[in-house]
Amino acid sequence: MKRFRTQVQTLAFQYPVIFSFIIMTLGIVLTEIHLENYLKSYIDFQSASYLTGIFEQGLCSIILAALISGLGLLKSAGFTRPKEWKQLWLIWPVIVLSILNGWSLFTGTIVIDTSKPTLILLFMLLYLSTGFFEEFLFRGVVTTVMLQKWGGTRKGIYLAVIVSSGLFGVLHIINFFMNRFTLLANFTQTIYALFFGVFFAACLLRNNSIWPVVGAHAIFDICGNFNEIAFVGNFGQIHQTTWNEAFATVIITLPLFIYGLFILRKVKPSTQSKVNEAGFTVSY
């Protein structure tokens, strides 16, 4: 077991991109098992789909947390106590975008079907589990192992953040192949996922905590999918977009990318010698 752990650490710290692809692939495989096909005989298909997502993403989150712990990276990955948190207010742009994302609910354009409280609860838990899974995977594992390799210089920090965020964007291509998004909608999602990835990684390093980005990620996804639990909802429909909508989405989310790069400037390169004890400090 000790030898296996050493081999995993060597792969993670010496070849972080290869390691990241392996972990991403395993994550995709584990979260694309269609257990809802077995549950739909007992409950409605939408609830079955939500339960499947909650279970699979929750299980993967636990596995990822154990991996992060095994690599000795809990603190570097932002699994810190509240007294160690810093500048949580930096997450504010995602809160603004979340409000814009759910604007149709706030203006009354769509109305949630409150006659299905269990479905609403499952909906909330699904996207909360998405926040945990994707942030543990990309900020907790992928970004952090890349920082162990390249985080000794400022240029390396930017490289780690951009490469890991690019992989975060690439992961979303699965939505096209699973017939959940049209090509244009999926391309748009891939681009703005890159922007979000850079911003979330910057917040992780500046806040010294992964929890604000987990929460912000979940809130954004919840606000963007209210239609699923509305009267005449769009659950199961393929996400589509027009060129004008795609362009507007990219323009609206581009400031996240720019702001993320901007706030990264105060993250100092690591000077610690042991790769699994590396940390990142912020200047004020």
Buried (B, 14 or more C-beta within 10 A) or exposed (E): EEEEEEEBBEBBBEBBBEBBBBBBEBBBEBBEEEBBEEBBEEBEEBBBBBBBBBBBBBBBBEBBBEBBEBBBBBBBBBBBEEEEBBBBEBBEBBBEBBBEBBEBBEEEEBEBEEEBEEBBEBBBBBBBBBBBBBBBBBBBBBBBBBBBBBBBEEEBBBBBBBBBBBBBBBBBBBBBEEEBBBEBBBBBBBBBBBBBBBBBBBBBBBBBBBBBBBBBBBBBBBBBBBBBBBEEBBBEEEBEBEEEEBEEBBEBBEBBBEBBBEBBEBBBBBEBEEBBEBBBEBEE
